[in-house]
Amino acid sequence: MNKKLIFLIVSAVFVLTSCSNNKDWAKKSDRPEYLHRTMKAITDRIVFDIFSPPVASRIYTYASVAAYEAGRFSDSTLVTLSGQLNGLGALPQPEAGKEYSFSLAATQALYTTGRTLIFSEDVLKNEYDEMMKSYKKESSMPSDVWKRSIAFGDSVAVAVLRWSSKDNYKQTRSFPKYTILSDEYSWKPTPPAYMDAIEPHWNKIRTFVLDSANQFRPAPPVSFSTKKGSDFYKLAEQVYQARINLTDEQKLIANFWDCNPFMMNVNGHVMFANKKISPGGHWINILTQVSKKEKLSTARSAEAYARVAVALFEGFVTCWDEKYRSKLIRPETYINQYIDENWVPLLQTPPFPEHTSGHSTISGSASVILEHYFGKDYAFTDSTETEFGIPVRSFKSFDAAAEEASMSRFYGGIHYIPALTEGLKMGREVGQFVSNQLKTRK
């Protein structure tokens, strides 16, 4: 075989190999597992930094919207949220004729937005840098495509963060603390930490699709009374008796859905917090598990995150609007004053008014979105709490999980029944509204 023929054969093999490698990186570029790992890393930082449930929902929403807007270009059926979410204008677009990995761009946008909104930024950066080493190696992506995709994800994140800066969040950080009222009816700080009321001005934060924080309102609480035999006294006595007669299964349910970032421990003069996932984080984690099970693409996973996160945020802002309107006393305070001074709930009472239940509300809103996305009778197993030493639980549907999450607050001794039923009802209404208003597909 002459040298010229050998050269032609080697050249042909090189060209074919190069083409194959180009095709390989394109095939390998959709890596939703890295989007999910980034979301989990953000959740871990939210837990570590002890963000309140409403604030956590804000972080999830902006980060998820950024991921969606950076990743949607890989799926021609997906449309922008610009003009749909309150105050969100035009966002950066990919450069025509250039190659991108929009999966990488979505992951980068999620990371950059999330990192900016948390406190422990350096820890998240270190975790993400290690993750990206694996991503780059496994994807075999050309260097120019990698850099271009990272830059695009960052540009979307910057635009989303600029939008987030105008939602009135920073201004509310300097608003006055909640003033504790002296009447018998109103919320009072609860043991062991007797913390100030959390986020009394949350209804002043800009909503995402709702017209205002009070667009949906539950029925007001039952008329307050300290008289034995009154409707309110009966509600408190119901909570009191339930705590005394809890079954092992009910205790397990209460602890599974506890999701209390404010779990305070007091030992003499020493006080410290057990850090747990927030209620919104629990539902985000459910979505992650189901998305993995269904093998959703990065773009479709980002779409689901954005829709669920918006529903969570709107659920919290609606619930918090009611909490600081009704300002209702918690069962623990009422029972200790009028029924049994030594009674202690199974769960630690969170530091904000009682009506309605936040977990009930956001479970209702998230479950509606998940039902629309995965189906009404979608059965799943939830392992969210295993890292906190609590076993998995299985559910026949998202609605069934929401019902259990809501009832867990009664078992835990931190809510009266009307706060659960009204919260769940209002949450479902919010979820349905978000589902109807938010268009992500052509």
Secondary structure, DSSP 8 states (H G I E B T S, - for coil): --HHHHHHHHHHHHHHHHHHHHHHHHHH---HHHHHHHHHHHHHHHHHHT--HHHHHHHHHHHHHHHHHHHGGGSTTB---TTTSTT--------TT----HHHHHHHHHHHHHHHHSS-HHHHHHHHHHHHHHHHHHHT--HHHHHHHHHHHHHHHHHHHHHHTTSSHHHHTTS-------SSSB----TTT----S-TTGGGS--SSSSSTTSS----------STTSHHHHHHHHHHHHHHT--HHHHHHHHHT---TTEEEEETTEEEEE----HHHHHHHHHHHHHHHTT--HHHHHHHHHHHHHHHHHHHHHHHHHHHHH-B--HHHHHHHHT-TT---SS---SS--SS-HHHHHHHHHHHHHHHHH-TT--EEE-GGGGGT---EEES-HHHHHHHHHHHHHHTTS--HHHHHHHHHHHHHHHHHHHHH---B-
